[in-house]
């Protein structure tokens, strides 16, 4: 039962990370695309942070190993790099 919220948060992070990686601005003037990239990165990092925060609870950590939180952490790191590279 503990895997459901963790999996849902990871899927949300995956969706927004995919959005951040697939949005491509038409040019340097395309502020809306850049804003979409930043928003997608922020939402990815937020969902990954929520998944990590949930996993850090002692009762959850006791039952679920690192393998459950690594995908969310990886997605958060990818989003942070995307945001840092000009999102």
C-alpha positions in Angstrom: 0.0 0.0 0.0 2.9 2.4 0.6 4.1 1.9 -3.0 1.0 3.6 -4.4 1.7 7.3 -3.5 5.4 6.8 -4.1 4.7 5.4 -7.6 2.2 8.1 -8.4 4.6 10.9 -7.4 7.3 9.3 -9.5 5.0 9.0 -12.5 4.1 12.7 -12.1 7.7 13.6 -12.0 8.4 11.5 -15.1 5.6 13.2 -17.0 6.9 16.7 -16.2 10.5 15.7 -16.8 9.5 14.4 -20.2 7.7 17.7 -20.9 10.8 19.7 -19.9 13.0 17.7 -22.2 10.7 17.8 -25.2 9.7 21.5 -25.2 12.0 23.2 -27.7 11.9 27.0 -28.1 11.6 28.4 -31.6 14.3 30.9 -30.9 15.8 33.1 -28.3 12.6 35.3 -28.3 10.3 32.4 -27.4 9.7 33.3 -23.8 6.6 31.1 -23.4 8.6 27.9 -24.3 11.3 28.9 -21.8 8.6 29.5 -19.1 7.1 26.1 -19.9 10.5 24.5 -19.5 11.1 26.2 -16.1 7.6 25.3 -14.9 8.0 21.7 -15.9 11.4 21.5 -14.2 10.0 23.0 -11.0 7.1 20.6 -11.0 9.4 17.7 -11.6 11.7 18.7 -8.7 8.6 19.3 -6.5 7.2 15.8 -7.2 10.6 14.2 -6.8 11.1 16.0 -3.5 7.7 14.9 -2.3 8.4 11.3 -3.2 11.8 11.6 -1.4 10.2 13.2 1.6 7.6 10.4 1.8 10.4 7.8 1.5 12.3 9.4 4.3 9.6 8.6 6.8 10.9 5.9 9.0 7.9 3.6 8.5 8.2 3.8 4.7 12.0 3.5 4.6 11.8 0.3 6.8 9.6 -1.4 4.2 10.8 0.0 0.9 14.5 0.1 -0.2 16.5 2.6 -2.2 15.2 1.1 -5.4 11.8 2.8 -4.9 13.2 6.3 -4.5 16.1 6.3 -7.0 13.9 6.9 -10.1 12.4 10.0 -8.5 15.8 11.3 -7.4 17.1 10.7 -11.0 14.2 12.5 -12.5 14.8 15.4 -10.2 18.5 15.5 -11.1 17.7 15.5 -14.8 15.2 18.4 -14.4 17.7 20.4 -12.3 20.3 19.9 -15.1 17.8 20.9 -17.8 16.8 24.0 -15.8 20.4 24.9 -15.2 21.3 24.6 -18.9 19.0 27.3 -20.0 15.4 26.5 -19.1 
